[in-house]
Amino acid sequence: MTTHTKAGEWRLADRVRVSGGEVATGVFGEGPPVVLVHGTPAWSYLWRDVVPLLAREHTVYVWDLLGFGDSRPDPGVKPSIAQQARTLVELTGHWGLDSPSLVGHDIGGGIVLRAHLIEQLPVHRLALLDAAVLGPWNTPFTEHQQRYADVYRTMPPDVFGDLIAARFRTATHHAMSDDVANAYLAPWAGTAGQQRWIDQVAAVSFEDTREVVDLLAKITAPTLVVWGEQDLWLDPSTSDRLAAAIPGAHQATVPGAGHFVAEDNPHDTADTLLHFFS
């Protein structure tokens, strides 16, 4: 269950204990299982308008990555892509899923592929949305934060908040409303949110997807690569390269969408997924 009557009121109500911490989760609808995995610096809020559309035909499982949204890693646990992939495997076991379809956005794409190829999670189908898989995929801003993490950690929280607010505005093709932007920013607010942000930035590395890239040719599950036509964070040409690396992969482009494809155009995103899953 969750609530999402207004832009800022999306919250996943369930909590699942995993080896790396506590994860906020939600389950919606009935039908073949689909697990949605968001990326950085989003949280499950990204899927709020996609979930009701998919849930008409599927049981949709949603979660906040460790360190994102309402999920919290245990002390000393780094929210790396490898850790998130292990968490995904644990969650599918908790939910009793045998071979679900997986949807991964941004680093969520690297997470679902690592869960499948490295952690050996069986899958029915794979959908990769503006996926951070082929390196180098860090944006210049992320690289700068990693290089000067101590500077960002000690920056006055209001200045840091202004900085990441401006960054969020470039994630979509259409301008976010203030309510939507504030909802994306809420998990990163204040000193604690600032530290969580830098924790996840410091933990994210292409090294966690390098092994995945070496195994892409071994994928046998039907795979769909989806890209926002106006993605300014990961160039749309990456879609061609990623699809070419996966045997038999299909491609789709979502018009009028930037990197946060499900935010810009949730209806076409959901329709594309539904067509692929059917």
C-alpha positions, 0 to 999 in steps of 0.5 A: 500500500501507499498514499499518493493523493498529491505530488508530495505524498507518495510513501511506501508503507511496508518495511522489509528487513534485509541483510544490509538494512531496512527497505521500504516496499509496496505491492500493487495489482494482480497478475504476472510479477514486475519489479521496478527499480529506480536509479539515482538520485530518484526514489520510488516516487519516480514510478507513482504514475506508472504503477497504477497503469502497470497494476491493471495487468500485473502485480507490481513490486516497488522499493526504495533503494538502500539509502534512498527514499525511506530505505536505510542501510545499516551503519557501515553498509555502502549503498553500492550497485552490488549491495543493491543487487544483493538486496533485490535478490533478497526482496524477490525471495521475501516476496516469493517470486520465482522468475519476475520481470525486472525494470531498471532505470538509471543505475537501476538498470545496472542493479537488475542486470547485476542481480541477474548475471552476477547474483544468478536471479532468474528473470522472465523479461528485462527492461532497461530504461535510460540505464547506467550500464555501459561505462563510463556513465557518471555525469561530470557532476557526479565525478566532481562530487566523488573527487571532492566529497568532503567539500560537499559533505561540509557545505552549508545545507542550504547551499547544498540544497540549492545546488542539487535542486538545480541539478534535479531540474535537468533530469526532465525535459518538461519543467517540474512543478514546485510540488514535484521537485520538492518531493524528489528533494525531500529525502535529501533535505537537511544535514542528514539528507546531505550526508545520505546523498554523498554516501550514495554518490561515493558508493556508486561506481562503474566497477560494479557494472564492469562485470555485467558488461562482460556478460551482456552477450550471455543474456537470453531473457527477452530484453527491452532498452528504452530511452527518453528522446531528450535525455541530457544525462545519458546520451540517447545514442547509448541506447543503440550501443546497449541494445547491440550488446544484448542478443535480440534486444528490442529498443523503444524511444519515449518522446518528450522525455528526458532522463527521468523518462517515467516522470516526463511521460509516464503513460508512454513509458507504461504503454511501452512496458505493457506491450513488451510484457504482453 
